[in-house]
Amino acid sequence: MRCEVVSHRKRAVAPTAPLTDDTEELSRHLKAGLYFLDFDMAGCGAVDADAWTGERYGHHHCVLVLISHTRELQSSAPGDEWIDGTRQCNADLRAAEPAVITASYLCNLGSQAVAHTPSASHVDIELLALRAGLVDVRGSTLRAPR
């Protein structure tokens, strides 16, 4: 099941704020903000030409988050099957939140940014997550290493 997420993926870019040119420092800053907001894992990386699956925007770097699924219910109460069926949708919606927040923050700092979510994206999010070290390949499946 895929859930459509309506979001404000793009917005106007503010005048450039005084930021560091050190990409490592900026990466640590962005990831710290995401961890403060209680997201499970965050990573940053380059967006190479082969990662684009649709319209190409002017950004060359990405910030990614990994959201864990909610736990499976262990009872047989009415509604449990339905609730368990929403785990992917719940994770997709939770992933849209930091994407939109971070893109908006970067635009406020004067950088071009677009939020890419599981239901609305122009990049191969799984490829970017693999390259950023958030996931690894186990058999033929991408899995979180921790």
C-alpha positions as a LaTeX table, in Angstrom:
\begin{tabular}{lrrr}
\hline
Residue & $x$ (\AA) & $y$ (\AA) & $z$ (\AA) \\
\hline
Met1 & 0.00 & 0.00 & 0.00 \\
Arg2 & 1.33 & 3.43 & $-0.92$ \\
Cys3 & $-0.10$ & 6.54 & 0.71 \\
Glu4 & $-0.16$ & 9.85 & $-1.09$ \\
Val5 & 1.34 & 12.65 & 0.96 \\
Val6 & 0.24 & 16.17 & 0.15 \\
Ser7 & 3.07 & 18.52 & 1.05 \\
His8 & 4.75 & 21.78 & 0.22 \\
Arg9 & 7.75 & 20.27 & $-1.53$ \\
Lys10 & 9.10 & 23.48 & $-3.08$ \\
Arg11 & 9.14 & 27.05 & $-1.91$ \\
Ala12 & 10.76 & 30.39 & $-2.61$ \\
Val13 & 14.41 & 30.75 & $-1.70$ \\
Ala14 & 15.34 & 33.49 & 0.78 \\
Pro15 & 18.44 & 35.67 & 0.43 \\
Thr16 & 21.58 & 33.72 & 1.21 \\
Ala17 & 22.42 & 33.44 & 4.90 \\
Pro18 & 26.01 & 33.38 & 6.10 \\
Leu19 & 26.74 & 29.64 & 6.12 \\
Thr20 & 29.89 & 27.65 & 6.31 \\
Asp21 & 31.39 & 26.30 & 3.08 \\
Asp22 & 32.45 & 23.20 & 5.02 \\
Thr23 & 30.06 & 20.49 & 3.83 \\
Glu24 & 31.00 & 18.21 & 6.76 \\
Glu25 & 30.06 & 20.90 & 9.28 \\
Leu26 & 26.80 & 21.65 & 7.48 \\
Ser27 & 26.03 & 17.92 & 7.35 \\
Arg28 & 26.56 & 17.58 & 11.11 \\
His29 & 24.34 & 20.63 & 11.70 \\
Leu30 & 21.46 & 19.26 & 9.60 \\
Lys31 & 21.70 & 15.76 & 11.07 \\
Ala32 & 21.79 & 17.15 & 14.63 \\
Gly33 & 18.55 & 19.00 & 13.95 \\
Leu34 & 16.90 & 15.83 & 12.66 \\
Tyr35 & 18.06 & 13.81 & 15.66 \\
Phe36 & 16.76 & 16.59 & 17.93 \\
Leu37 & 13.38 & 16.17 & 16.22 \\
Asp38 & 13.60 & 12.46 & 17.15 \\
Phe39 & 14.06 & 10.87 & 13.74 \\
Asp40 & 15.71 & 7.45 & 13.77 \\
Met41 & 18.68 & 7.87 & 11.41 \\
Ala42 & 19.92 & 10.74 & 9.23 \\
Gly43 & 22.56 & 10.93 & 6.54 \\
Cys44 & 23.84 & 13.30 & 3.88 \\
Gly45 & 25.34 & 12.61 & 0.49 \\
Ala46 & 25.80 & 13.63 & $-3.11$ \\
Val47 & 23.06 & 13.41 & $-5.70$ \\
Asp48 & 24.83 & 12.04 & $-8.76$ \\
Ala49 & 23.28 & 12.14 & $-12.23$ \\
Asp50 & 22.21 & 8.48 & $-12.05$ \\
Ala51 & 20.08 & 9.13 & $-8.94$ \\
Trp52 & 17.60 & 11.33 & $-10.79$ \\
Thr53 & 14.41 & 9.59 & $-11.92$ \\
Gly54 & 12.46 & 12.64 & $-13.05$ \\
Glu55 & 12.77 & 16.40 & $-13.32$ \\
Arg56 & 16.23 & 17.50 & $-12.25$ \\
Tyr57 & 16.45 & 20.34 & $-9.79$ \\
Gly58 & 19.58 & 22.38 & $-9.17$ \\
His59 & 20.66 & 20.65 & $-5.98$ \\
His60 & 23.61 & 18.27 & $-5.86$ \\
His61 & 23.43 & 17.11 & $-2.24$ \\
Cys62 & 20.79 & 15.39 & $-0.18$ \\
Val63 & 19.73 & 14.97 & 3.42 \\
Leu64 & 18.02 & 11.65 & 4.14 \\
Val65 & 16.16 & 10.21 & 7.09 \\
Leu66 & 15.34 & 6.64 & 7.93 \\
Ile67 & 12.11 & 6.03 & 9.82 \\
Ser68 & 11.44 & 2.72 & 11.53 \\
His69 & 8.12 & 0.99 & 11.19 \\
Thr70 & 5.85 & 0.92 & 14.18 \\
Arg71 & 5.93 & $-2.34$ & 16.10 \\
Glu72 & 3.68 & $-5.19$ & 15.05 \\
Leu73 & 0.70 & $-5.76$ & 17.28 \\
Gln74 & 0.82 & $-9.05$ & 19.14 \\
Ser75 & $-2.84$ & $-9.38$ & 20.05 \\
Ser76 & $-5.89$ & $-10.46$ & 18.11 \\
Ala77 & $-8.07$ & $-7.54$ & 19.10 \\
Pro78 & $-10.51$ & $-6.13$ & 16.58 \\
Gly79 & $-8.74$ & $-3.72$ & 14.24 \\
Asp80 & $-5.22$ & $-5.10$ & 14.78 \\
Glu81 & $-4.97$ & $-6.44$ & 11.23 \\
Trp82 & $-6.06$ & $-3.10$ & 9.81 \\
Ile83 & $-3.62$ & $-1.19$ & 12.01 \\
Asp84 & $-0.73$ & $-3.51$ & 11.06 \\
Gly85 & $-1.62$ & $-2.86$ & 7.40 \\
Thr86 & $-0.87$ & 0.84 & 7.83 \\
Arg87 & 2.74 & 0.47 & 9.01 \\
Gln88 & 4.31 & 1.42 & 5.64 \\
Cys89 & 1.90 & 4.31 & 5.16 \\
Asn90 & 2.73 & 5.56 & 8.65 \\
Ala91 & 6.48 & 5.39 & 7.94 \\
Asp92 & 6.01 & 7.18 & 4.58 \\
Leu93 & 4.06 & 9.97 & 6.25 \\
Arg94 & 6.66 & 10.29 & 9.02 \\
Ala95 & 9.41 & 10.47 & 6.35 \\
Ala96 & 7.61 & 13.33 & 4.58 \\
Glu97 & 7.69 & 15.46 & 7.72 \\
Pro98 & 11.50 & 15.88 & 8.03 \\
Ala99 & 11.82 & 16.14 & 4.24 \\
Val100 & 9.53 & 19.16 & 4.12 \\
Ile101 & 10.95 & 20.69 & 7.32 \\
Thr102 & 14.56 & 20.36 & 6.13 \\
Ala103 & 13.84 & 21.64 & 2.61 \\
Ser104 & 11.99 & 24.63 & 4.07 \\
Tyr105 & 14.87 & 25.31 & 6.48 \\
Leu106 & 17.43 & 25.20 & 3.66 \\
Cys107 & 15.29 & 27.55 & 1.55 \\
Asn108 & 15.10 & 29.94 & 4.53 \\
Leu109 & 18.92 & 29.87 & 4.58 \\
Gly110 & 19.05 & 30.80 & 0.91 \\
Ser111 & 19.72 & 27.41 & $-0.67$ \\
Gln112 & 17.60 & 25.77 & $-3.32$ \\
Ala113 & 15.94 & 22.67 & $-1.84$ \\
Val114 & 13.08 & 20.34 & $-2.74$ \\
Ala115 & 11.53 & 17.75 & $-0.44$ \\
His116 & 11.48 & 14.26 & $-1.93$ \\
Thr117 & 9.15 & 11.82 & $-0.19$ \\
Pro118 & 8.27 & 8.17 & $-0.76$ \\
Ser119 & 5.12 & 9.22 & $-2.65$ \\
Ala120 & 6.47 & 12.32 & $-4.46$ \\
Ser121 & 10.07 & 12.20 & $-5.62$ \\
His122 & 12.31 & 12.82 & $-8.60$ \\
Val123 & 15.24 & 10.84 & $-7.20$ \\
Asp124 & 15.92 & 7.21 & $-6.37$ \\
Ile125 & 15.65 & 7.54 & $-2.59$ \\
Glu126 & 16.78 & 3.95 & $-1.98$ \\
Leu127 & 19.96 & 4.47 & $-4.03$ \\
Leu128 & 20.74 & 7.69 & $-2.14$ \\
Ala129 & 20.12 & 5.99 & 1.22 \\
Leu130 & 22.49 & 3.18 & 0.22 \\
Arg131 & 25.20 & 5.63 & $-0.83$ \\
Ala132 & 24.76 & 7.68 & 2.36 \\
Gly133 & 25.29 & 4.55 & 4.47 \\
Leu134 & 21.80 & 4.48 & 5.98 \\
Val135 & 21.01 & 1.07 & 4.50 \\
Asp136 & 22.94 & $-1.89$ & 3.16 \\
Val137 & 22.05 & $-4.78$ & 0.87 \\
Arg138 & 21.15 & $-8.09$ & 2.49 \\
Gly139 & 20.37 & $-10.67$ & $-0.16$ \\
Ser140 & 18.26 & $-8.65$ & $-2.55$ \\
Thr141 & 16.73 & $-6.37$ & 0.09 \\
Leu142 & 17.80 & $-3.03$ & 1.50 \\
Arg143 & 17.92 & $-3.15$ & 5.29 \\
Ala144 & 18.96 & $-0.77$ & 8.02 \\
Pro145 & 22.29 & $-1.95$ & 9.42 \\
Arg146 & 21.34 & $-0.98$ & 12.97 \\
\hline
\end{tabular}
